Every structure is written in structure tokens, then in C-alpha cells.
Amino acid sequence: MPTLRASNSSALTIIAAAASGYTAKADDLVKITGDNEVNLAGADDKVIGVVRSVSASTGKLTVEVFASALVTIRAAENISAGAFLKSAAVSSGIQRVAVCAADANFPLHLGVCLKGANSGSDIEALIF
């Protein structure tokens, strides 16, 4: 069963690292490029949110995401950060997710992986 980590009662924000070489600034649109890591979004990228602030002491970014919740959920296959997700078969009573093919219709997208993991392990996901 998914574990609710945060919900979007107002604006849902996450703390993420900036990708190597990316100098973030407020109002940048960002994409996921690694586990809990973002980079400036370009043409046709999977934009997940907007930078709201950058910590001068840690370099960490506060990102307001275009999602309703952050959850921990079991991976049905190896899933990398940034992959779009879809519902997968329940196994031993545990709800799981899998990678949603790039050519799939948008309504199939459940969310996007923020921190990946191998099959059978838990991932962190932003749920739309």
C-alpha cells in the first residue's frame, strides 16, 4: 500500500539538489535528472515544477511541484528517477507501479519517479 508522504492542500514543495553545472534561480522550470535531483527544463522535457528558492548555505532547491502528493510505493520493475509511472499488478496485497511507455496516452500516467529503485524496492513518486 502506498504511504502518503505529503499532500497538496496548498502548494506541494520538495527539497532537491541541483544537477552538476546547473545554477538554479527562482522561477526556473525544472525536470528530474537523478534521485532527488533537478535541472533546468528545455524543449519537450518533463517539467515537474518551478524553483521557489535556493539555499545559500546548502545549495539545495525548494521546488514547488505540479503534483498532488509525494508517496513511497513499491516498484514492479527497475525504475529510474524521472520515469513516468503507471499502476502495475498487485502482488501479495501490495500495490505496485511500473514505467509508463513514452507513447502511452497521458491518462495512464499516475505520476513521475523522484527517487528510483530496483524491482521489489520502494521508490518515491510525485503523484499527479
C-alpha positions in Angstrom: 0.0 0.0 0.0 1.4 3.5 -0.9 2.5 5.6 2.1 1.4 9.2 1.8 4.4 11.4 2.4 2.9 14.8 1.7 -0.3 16.2 0.1 -1.2 19.3 -1.9 -3.5 21.1 0.5 -1.8 24.3 -0.7 1.4 24.1 -2.7 3.4 20.9 -2.5 7.2 21.5 -2.3 10.2 19.2 -2.3 13.8 19.8 -1.5 16.1 18.7 -4.3 19.8 19.0 -5.4 20.8 21.0 -8.5 22.3 18.8 -11.2 26.0 19.3 -11.8 26.6 22.5 -13.8 23.1 23.9 -13.2 23.0 27.3 -11.4 19.4 27.4 -10.3 17.4 30.6 -9.7 13.9 31.3 -8.6 11.1 30.7 -11.2 13.2 28.2 -13.2 11.1 25.4 -14.6 12.8 22.1 -13.8 12.9 18.4 -14.7 14.1 15.4 -12.7 17.6 14.3 -13.8 18.5 11.9 -10.9 17.4 10.8 -7.5 16.1 13.9 -5.7 18.0 16.0 -8.4 16.7 18.5 -10.9 17.9 20.5 -13.8 16.7 23.4 -16.0 13.9 22.1 -18.3 14.3 22.5 -22.0 12.1 21.9 -25.1 9.8 18.8 -24.7 11.2 18.0 -21.3 9.0 16.5 -18.5 8.6 19.7 -16.4 7.8 18.8 -12.8 7.8 22.1 -11.1 9.3 25.6 -10.5 12.2 26.6 -8.3 11.0 28.8 -5.4 14.2 29.3 -3.6 17.9 28.3 -3.4 19.6 27.8 -0.1 22.8 29.9 0.1 24.3 27.6 2.7 23.5 24.1 1.2 22.7 24.8 -2.4 19.5 22.8 -2.1 16.5 23.9 -4.0 12.9 24.3 -2.8 10.8 23.3 -5.8 7.0 23.8 -6.0 5.8 20.7 -7.9 2.9 20.2 -10.2 1.7 17.2 -8.2 -0.9 16.5 -5.6 1.2 14.1 -3.4 4.6 12.6 -2.7 4.4 8.9 -1.9 6.6 5.9 -1.2 5.4 2.9 -3.3 6.8 -0.4 -4.4 8.4 -0.8 -7.8 7.2 -3.7 -10.0 10.4 -3.3 -12.1 13.6 -1.3 -12.1 12.5 2.4 -12.2 14.8 5.4 -12.6 14.2 8.9 -11.4 12.3 10.9 -14.0 10.3 8.0 -15.4 6.6 8.4 -15.8 4.6 5.8 -13.8 1.5 3.7 -14.3 -0.3 1.3 -12.0 1.0 -2.3 -12.0 -0.4 -5.6 -10.8 -0.9 -6.0 -7.1 1.5 -8.6 -5.6 0.8 -10.2 -2.2 -1.6 -7.4 -1.4 0.9 -4.7 -2.2 0.1 -2.0 -4.8 3.0 -1.5 -7.2 3.9 0.8 -10.1 5.8 0.4 -13.4 7.3 2.6 -16.0 4.7 4.1 -18.4 5.8 3.8 -22.0 6.6 7.2 -23.7 4.0 6.6 -26.3 1.2 5.8 -23.8 -1.8 8.0 -23.6 -1.4 10.7 -20.9 -4.4 9.5 -18.7 -2.3 6.4 -17.9 0.3 8.5 -16.2 -0.1 8.1 -12.5 2.9 10.3 -11.7 6.7 10.6 -12.0 9.5 8.9 -10.1 11.5 11.3 -7.9 13.9 8.6 -6.4 14.3 5.4 -8.2 14.9 1.8 -7.1 15.2 -1.8 -8.3 12.2 -4.1 -8.7 10.6 -5.0 -5.4 12.0 -2.0 -3.6 10.3 1.3 -2.7 10.5 4.4 -4.8 9.5 8.0 -4.1 7.0 9.3 -6.6 5.2 12.5 -7.3 1.5 11.7 -7.9 -0.5 13.9 -10.3 
